[in-house]
Amino acid sequence: MSKSISIFSLLMFVFLFSFSVRAQEAKELGELVVTATRAPIELVKLPDSVTVISKEEIDQREIQGLYQALETFPSISIKHNGWFGQWGYLRLRGGKNQDVAVLFNGVRIYDPTYPANDFGDLWSWMEAENFEKIEVVRGPQSSLYGSNAMTGVINLIPRKGGGPFRYEAKGFYGRYETKRGLARVQGSWRKMGYYVGWAGVNTEGLYRDSKFRQNTIDANLNVAPFSRGLLKGLKLDWTTRYSYGFLNYPQWDWESFKAYNDPHSQRRQTILFSHLKCILPLKPWWDVSFTVGYHFTRRHYSDKDDGVLGYRPDGSPVNDSPSKGLYRGNVYPVVFLNHFRLKDFGLLTAGMEYYHEKGDFSRISPWGKRKYEDDVDTTAYFANLFLLLLNEKLALNIGGRLDDHEEFGTHGTYKIGLAYFLPYGFKFKANLATGFRAPSLFNLYDPRYGNPHLDPEESTGGEVGLEQVLWRGKMRWSLVWFNTHYEDRINFNYATWKYYNSGGANTTGIEFEFDWRPTSWFRLAGNYTYTEGQEGRAERLSLVPYHQVGLRAHLRWKDFSGNIYYKYVSRRPAYDYTHFMPDYSRVDVTGSYKLHKGVEIFLRAENLFDVNYEWAAGYRAPGLAISAGLKFYHF
């Protein structure tokens, strides 16, 4: 901890000294975010630590997987087992993968058949190009979003229909025989706005047997059908995403701690998220919204016996482990929200959520046949109050939530945040919040591994930080210290082969960010994160480095647009805390050039210097991967 304090003190001194000269009064950035309060609030006014990844940034990176969109941003650690489609996991502020709640257009998405009731390994499966933006709110957010939001929330906001007609189509080819395509149209027809997008990828993969095929379709229809009467102002908004994919994946060998090619190890997955949202302004100061949805996930695994897959360093064979499995999860969310505007100084959001979830699976393996099916209901009530006081020099954000889970009962969480605006564009901010994770159906009732006596995991997290906005929004920097304490962690006991509440964990660290936009054609942004902590008896956090650095530079000159991305990750332990992955630095480059009106050529070079590194121990990461293509558009 002394090391983190010394780094914090050094960075604080450097930046306070650098900006001690009188700066122009900061102009509000005006960027609106919804995730931190469940209502649109200007980012500059919030006490929370928020990252916004815009559609322009996603397009500039020329990426496919969600994990790629999140790279180079603060406190995000990625574990990935190779190229597109392979297993991917994320840790935010040192928390585990299941400590992050993932939202689709503000509604939590998860698979009830995953052991942790979380987003699972979909970071690589989830296509990112058709999102309007991604909002990441760091720190416990269970007071707004309930279970799993112990270290933060990631809100995937899809694109909406409306406006003048526009279209875009692009395709490219690159290393590992990777072919990708995208097509989307957007516009209005009478009172209705529409958007339809398709994205697909087809790759042979990084390993010999690691093919990945996927197609994703996004759609949005929105309409305000009434121009007069009691329902004047009513808006109906339907959003859906459907995705189907096929994957070959290697077999993991515990003894040699290495992955081996497995020709017939296959996974087929279907994902569907669909929401219908009704928004009605009842009074100038009161809006209500009502959302109903359906989420469906299906995973089918099939692995024929391929005999000996390879040999360990000691000469012993690695035999295939044939199996079959079918996992199906259904979730029916209902969300009711009220927004009360308190003149020009406050916003009260109050509402309720209901989730009915059902999971079933069957699996046949050398260890026997297992089947399981169950369902559970959760009802939650919450409120959040955002206030601007003292002539807008003080912002308060206070929230609370009560979750009533059918199996383990009720659980309350809270959130308290403040931001005080100082001269010279400074903002002091502090937050304290609690989070929890409900035991999943798998944790509770799996016939082989379940434990019906589990308690929910809990977390308490706090942060203190300082920000400054300079030169009318052209420069922004922030420095934040955070700490999160966990209790009743749910782990697996290999002696009893049951889940149990194992004890506590702690994480602490520092986040530094800056964003410099001196002109309309150049931008430089970067961040540094220091994270340390302990999990159970381990004095390190698995997969989490002490040091991470991310840099992004964007240049636009006439018809040329270029981008450079840099990522440094220090040495970190694997999940067994025994094997370590060495540190690495990686540079990615993207660029595009307008050949003609509505026609662009673009290029992406991942791992420009062909660095040999690992995201996950035992799996090599991609080497230099160059791809190029054409884009046609009408805006």
ChimeraX attribute file (.defattr): number of C-alpha atoms within 10 A of each C-alpha:
attribute: neighborCount
match mode: 1-to-1
recipient: residues
	/A:1	10
	/A:2	7
	/A:3	9
	/A:4	17
	/A:5	12
	/A:6	11
	/A:7	14
	/A:8	19
	/A:9	10
	/A:10	11
	/A:11	14
	/A:12	17
	/A:13	11
	/A:14	10
	/A:15	14
	/A:16	12
	/A:17	10
	/A:18	9
	/A:19	12
	/A:20	9
	/A:21	9
	/A:22	10
	/A:23	16
	/A:24	14
	/A:25	15
	/A:26	20
	/A:27	14
	/A:28	14
	/A:29	15
	/A:30	12
	/A:31	12
	/A:32	14
	/A:33	23
	/A:34	16
	/A:35	25
	/A:36	25
	/A:37	23
	/A:38	18
	/A:39	18
	/A:40	13
	/A:41	18
	/A:42	14
	/A:43	20
	/A:44	23
	/A:45	25
	/A:46	22
	/A:47	25
	/A:48	24
	/A:49	23
	/A:50	21
	/A:51	17
	/A:52	18
	/A:53	18
	/A:54	16
	/A:55	19
	/A:56	11
	/A:57	17
	/A:58	22
	/A:59	15
	/A:60	20
	/A:61	23
	/A:62	22
	/A:63	19
	/A:64	25
	/A:65	21
	/A:66	21
	/A:67	25
	/A:68	18
	/A:69	22
	/A:70	21
	/A:71	16
	/A:72	24
	/A:73	24
	/A:74	26
	/A:75	28
	/A:76	19
	/A:77	26
	/A:78	22
	/A:79	21
	/A:80	24
	/A:81	25
	/A:82	22
	/A:83	23
	/A:84	28
	/A:85	30
	/A:86	22
	/A:87	18
	/A:88	24
	/A:89	21
	/A:90	26
	/A:91	21
	/A:92	23
	/A:93	30
	/A:94	31
	/A:95	27
	/A:96	19
	/A:97	22
	/A:98	25
	/A:99	28
	/A:100	30
	/A:101	28
	/A:102	23
	/A:103	20
	/A:104	21
	/A:105	19
	/A:106	18
	/A:107	21
	/A:108	24
	/A:109	21
	/A:110	25
	/A:111	26
	/A:112	28
	/A:113	29
	/A:114	20
	/A:115	17
	/A:116	22
	/A:117	22
	/A:118	25
	/A:119	23
	/A:120	19
	/A:121	19
	/A:122	21
	/A:123	25
	/A:124	22
	/A:125	26
	/A:126	17
	/A:127	26
	/A:128	27
	/A:129	25
	/A:130	27
	/A:131	22
	/A:132	16
	/A:133	20
	/A:134	26
	/A:135	20
	/A:136	24
	/A:137	22
	/A:138	26
	/A:139	31
	/A:140	33
	/A:141	31
	/A:142	33
	/A:143	30
	/A:144	29
	/A:145	27
	/A:146	28
	/A:147	26
	/A:148	33
	/A:149	29
	/A:150	34
	/A:151	31
	/A:152	26
	/A:153	29
	/A:154	23
	/A:155	24
	/A:156	24
	/A:157	21
	/A:158	23
	/A:159	22
	/A:160	23
	/A:161	24
	/A:162	20
	/A:163	13
	/A:164	11
	/A:165	16
	/A:166	15
	/A:167	17
	/A:168	17
	/A:169	18
	/A:170	19
	/A:171	19
	/A:172	19
	/A:173	19
	/A:174	17
	/A:175	19
	/A:176	19
	/A:177	14
	/A:178	22
	/A:179	19
	/A:180	22
	/A:181	19
	/A:182	21
	/A:183	19
	/A:184	19
	/A:185	18
	/A:186	22
	/A:187	17
	/A:188	18
	/A:189	13
	/A:190	6
	/A:191	11
	/A:192	17
	/A:193	21
	/A:194	22
	/A:195	23
	/A:196	21
	/A:197	22
	/A:198	21
	/A:199	23
	/A:200	20
	/A:201	23
	/A:202	20
	/A:203	22
	/A:204	20
	/A:205	24
	/A:206	22
	/A:207	20
	/A:208	15
	/A:209	19
	/A:210	24
	/A:211	24
	/A:212	24
	/A:213	21
	/A:214	23
	/A:215	19
	/A:216	23
	/A:217	20
	/A:218	23
	/A:219	23
	/A:220	23
	/A:221	19
	/A:222	22
	/A:223	20
	/A:224	18
	/A:225	14
	/A:226	13
	/A:227	10
	/A:228	9
	/A:229	7
	/A:230	11
	/A:231	14
	/A:232	14
	/A:233	16
	/A:234	19
	/A:235	17
	/A:236	19
	/A:237	20
	/A:238	19
	/A:239	22
	/A:240	21
	/A:241	21
	/A:242	18
	/A:243	21
	/A:244	18
	/A:245	20
	/A:246	20
	/A:247	25
	/A:248	26
	/A:249	28
	/A:250	23
	/A:251	19
	/A:252	18
	/A:253	15
	/A:254	8
	/A:255	8
	/A:256	14
	/A:257	14
	/A:258	15
	/A:259	20
	/A:260	23
	/A:261	18
	/A:262	27
	/A:263	19
	/A:264	19
	/A:265	24
	/A:266	21
	/A:267	19
	/A:268	18
	/A:269	19
	/A:270	18
	/A:271	20
	/A:272	18
	/A:273	19
	/A:274	19
	/A:275	22
	/A:276	18
	/A:277	18
	/A:278	19
	/A:279	18
	/A:280	19
	/A:281	18
	/A:282	14
	/A:283	10
	/A:284	9
	/A:285	12
	/A:286	16
	/A:287	16
	/A:288	19
	/A:289	18
	/A:290	18
	/A:291	20
	/A:292	18
	/A:293	19
	/A:294	17
	/A:295	22
	/A:296	21
	/A:297	22
	/A:298	19
	/A:299	18
	/A:300	18
	/A:301	16
	/A:302	18
	/A:303	21
	/A:304	15
	/A:305	16
	/A:306	14
	/A:307	13
	/A:308	12
	/A:309	18
	/A:310	16
	/A:311	13
	/A:312	14
	/A:313	8
	/A:314	7
	/A:315	8
	/A:316	10
	/A:317	13
	/A:318	18
	/A:319	17
	/A:320	22
	/A:321	19
	/A:322	16
	/A:323	18
	/A:324	17
	/A:325	18
	/A:326	19
	/A:327	22
	/A:328	21
	/A:329	22
	/A:330	21
	/A:331	24
	/A:332	17
	/A:333	21
	/A:334	20
	/A:335	18
	/A:336	17
	/A:337	20
	/A:338	20
	/A:339	21
	/A:340	18
	/A:341	17
	/A:342	14
	/A:343	9
	/A:344	9
	/A:345	14
	/A:346	16
	/A:347	23
	/A:348	21
	/A:349	22
	/A:350	21
	/A:351	19
	/A:352	18
	/A:353	21
	/A:354	18
	/A:355	18
	/A:356	15
	/A:357	22
	/A:358	20
	/A:359	22
	/A:360	19
	/A:361	19
	/A:362	15
	/A:363	18
	/A:364	15
	/A:365	13
	/A:366	8
	/A:367	9
	/A:368	8
	/A:369	12
	/A:370	14
	/A:371	15
	/A:372	17
	/A:373	18
	/A:374	15
	/A:375	15
	/A:376	16
	/A:377	15
	/A:378	18
	/A:379	18
	/A:380	22
	/A:381	19
	/A:382	23
	/A:383	22
	/A:384	24
	/A:385	19
	/A:386	24
	/A:387	18
	/A:388	19
	/A:389	13
	/A:390	9
	/A:391	7
	/A:392	13
	/A:393	14
	/A:394	19
	/A:395	21
	/A:396	21
	/A:397	23
	/A:398	20
	/A:399	23
	/A:400	21
	/A:401	23
	/A:402	20
	/A:403	24
	/A:404	17
	/A:405	17
	/A:406	12
	/A:407	16
	/A:408	15
	/A:409	12
	/A:410	13
	/A:411	19
	/A:412	18
	/A:413	24
	/A:414	22
	/A:415	24
	/A:416	20
	/A:417	21
	/A:418	23
	/A:419	25
	/A:420	21
	/A:421	20
	/A:422	13
	/A:423	13
	/A:424	17
	/A:425	21
	/A:426	20
	/A:427	22
	/A:428	19
	/A:429	23
	/A:430	21
	/A:431	23
	/A:432	20
	/A:433	25
	/A:434	26
	/A:435	32
	/A:436	28
	/A:437	27
	/A:438	24
	/A:439	27
	/A:440	23
	/A:441	27
	/A:442	25
	/A:443	26
	/A:444	22
	/A:445	17
	/A:446	21
	/A:447	14
	/A:448	13
	/A:449	16
	/A:450	21
	/A:451	19
	/A:452	16
	/A:453	15
	/A:454	19
	/A:455	19
	/A:456	20
	/A:457	23
	/A:458	23
	/A:459	27
	/A:460	22
	/A:461	24
	/A:462	20
	/A:463	23
	/A:464	21
	/A:465	21
	/A:466	20
	/A:467	21
	/A:468	25
	/A:469	25
	/A:470	20
	/A:471	16
	/A:472	15
	/A:473	21
	/A:474	17
	/A:475	18
	/A:476	21
	/A:477	19
	/A:478	21
	/A:479	23
	/A:480	21
	/A:481	21
	/A:482	21
	/A:483	22
	/A:484	26
	/A:485	20
	/A:486	21
	/A:487	18
	/A:488	19
	/A:489	22
	/A:490	21
	/A:491	14
	/A:492	16
	/A:493	13
	/A:494	8
	/A:495	6
	/A:496	9
	/A:497	11
	/A:498	17
	/A:499	23
	/A:500	22
	/A:501	18
	/A:502	16
	/A:503	15
	/A:504	18
	/A:505	21
	/A:506	22
	/A:507	20
	/A:508	21
	/A:509	25
	/A:510	26
	/A:511	21
	/A:512	23
	/A:513	20
	/A:514	18
	/A:515	20
	/A:516	18
	/A:517	16
	/A:518	13
	/A:519	9
	/A:520	10
	/A:521	12
	/A:522	16
	/A:523	18
	/A:524	17
	/A:525	20
	/A:526	21
	/A:527	22
	/A:528	20
	/A:529	24
	/A:530	24
	/A:531	24
	/A:532	22
	/A:533	23
	/A:534	17
	/A:535	19
	/A:536	14
	/A:537	9
	/A:538	12
	/A:539	13
	/A:540	21
	/A:541	26
	/A:542	23
	/A:543	26
	/A:544	31
	/A:545	24
	/A:546	19
	/A:547	19
	/A:548	25
	/A:549	21
	/A:550	22
	/A:551	20
	/A:552	21
	/A:553	17
	/A:554	19
	/A:555	16
	/A:556	16
	/A:557	11
	/A:558	8
	/A:559	11
	/A:560	15
	/A:561	18
	/A:562	20
	/A:563	21
	/A:564	18
	/A:565	21
	/A:566	18
	/A:567	20
	/A:568	17
	/A:569	22
	/A:570	15
	/A:571	16
	/A:572	21
	/A:573	19
	/A:574	19
	/A:575	14
	/A:576	12
	/A:577	14
	/A:578	8
	/A:579	14
	/A:580	17
	/A:581	19
	/A:582	15
	/A:583	16
	/A:584	15
	/A:585	17
	/A:586	19
	/A:587	19
	/A:588	20
	/A:589	21
	/A:590	22
	/A:591	21
	/A:592	22
	/A:593	18
	/A:594	17
	/A:595	13
	/A:596	10
	/A:597	9
	/A:598	13
	/A:599	16
	/A:600	18
	/A:601	19
	/A:602	22
	/A:603	20
	/A:604	24
	/A:605	22
	/A:606	21
	/A:607	23
	/A:608	15
	/A:609	14
	/A:610	14
	/A:611	15
	/A:612	14
	/A:613	19
	/A:614	20
	/A:615	23
	/A:616	22
	/A:617	24
	/A:618	18
	/A:619	20
	/A:620	19
	/A:621	19
	/A:622	22
	/A:623	18
	/A:624	17
	/A:625	17
	/A:626	19
	/A:627	21
	/A:628	19
	/A:629	18
	/A:630	19
	/A:631	20
	/A:632	17
	/A:633	16
	/A:634	12
	/A:635	9
